[in-house]
Amino acid sequence: MFGKKHSETAKAAMSEKKHKYPLGVGLYDLDGNLILTFKNNVELAKYLKISKVTVGKYLNSGLIYNNIYRFKPIQE
């Protein structure tokens, strides 16, 4: 690949395979109802205006965020 560049489609494919949550992450209420879906935890963090580290902590632990939301990976 020396001197060559990846195409935009190849870059997109590599980016998708790199995600920890391939189907995305969901924002759920306390009753377990899906509110919104996001492609990754970074988009969820931007939506809630919080750190992506905070989102990762709540995704991994299953804790309730701000007594309102629960973050979960989207399952098939």
Protein Blocks (a to p, Z undefined) as FASTA:
>chain_A
ZZiacdfklmmmmmmmmpmblnbpcdddfkopafbdcfblklmmmmnopafklmmmmmmn
opaehhlaccddddZZ
